[in-house]
Amino acid sequence: MAQSYLRHRGRSPFFHPWYNAVITAGLSFFLIYLAVRLWQWAVSGAVMLPGQAGECMQAAGACWSILQEKWRLILFGFYPQAELWRAVAVLVIVTIAAGFSSVPRFWSRRLPALWMLVVVTVLLLLSGGILGLPYVSPDQWSGLPLTVVLSLGAIIIALPLGILLALARQSEIIPLRAAAVALIELVRGIPLVTALFVASVVLPLFLPAEISIPKIIRALFCIAVFLAAYVAEAVRAGLQWVPGGQREAAAALGFRYWRMQQLIILPQALRVSLPGLINAFLDFLQATSLVVIIGLFDLLGTTRAAIADTTWQAFYLEAYLGVAAIYFVLCFSISKYSGWLETYLQRSLKR
């Protein structure tokens, strides 16, 4: 019996029984065929950089020349060309700040102050109007900088707001708990696109004529409130995971509520909530493309504007694939870092 068991365990599930072998062979040939056709379309039969639209029309494969021709419009949209260095500087500053924030040795109480400085610098660079920088209207902020501003701003606002909502939902104060539940369920029960439309079209009708809130600010707070509702649910799951005995022990030691949350409860809850938080951040990073319905052009919106040129309109697929690559790099980097962070936090607890 032992020999029969070992013989069975030694058989590959890809080739035993016989129908598994047939399925494996069929899928292998199909994947090889797809890989060959993809190579022919994307590489061997494609027009690489540089190239012209007329040359692309005669090619059998992809036309990557559209990325060379329209990269400025796709990445930076309608931001003034003479001031593009400011948009590039914003991307560089955010990247460097994110890099510092991802290294545990730089985690300290100074980190929030660093990000406040980053936010102020980003806003000053993009808007201008001071220090000799020409003023650029928020309506001209577009492309990748707009996607970064909306995503980063939404996370900065939503994370503390979501934590407060999660704590309020578990509060023993009934009116506070009811208000938190009502807000979370209301936000999660309506589409984001509807809220953006209301914030853009309906809200200005109820404001005095002398008050004008830029569309980007309305969109940012709308996305942030929606993200905060999902953050609250992720954090609430983490709070429920923390054993109640730890709260009782902390109270017996004389810890006040906020001190207990800061030092004992929230560090554990946030560690458990990390996968859900990262998933929510990635979802809303991609959801920023919905702002196009209120007249803002994020990275996907500027891509649509780029392919509106009839000369290059036939090569819309290549443009979308280029933008998809940017989104993939952003999302994949965040995903891989979150996996590393989970492992790092688990090792820190075992020390």
Secondary structure as UniProt FT lines:
FT   HELIX           2..10
FT   TURN            13..15
FT   HELIX           18..39
FT   HELIX           40..44
FT   HELIX           53..58
FT   HELIX           65..76
FT   TURN            77..78
FT   HELIX           81..83
FT   HELIX           84..101
FT   HELIX           104..106
FT   HELIX           110..127
FT   TURN            131..132
FT   HELIX           138..140
FT   HELIX           144..169
FT   HELIX           174..188
FT   HELIX           192..197
FT   HELIX           198..202
FT   HELIX           203..206
FT   TURN            209..210
FT   HELIX           215..241
FT   HELIX           244..252
FT   TURN            253..254
FT   HELIX           257..260
FT   HELIX           261..265
FT   HELIX           266..287
FT   HELIX           288..294
FT   HELIX           299..306
FT   TURN            307..308
FT   TURN            310..312
FT   HELIX           313..315
FT   HELIX           316..350
//
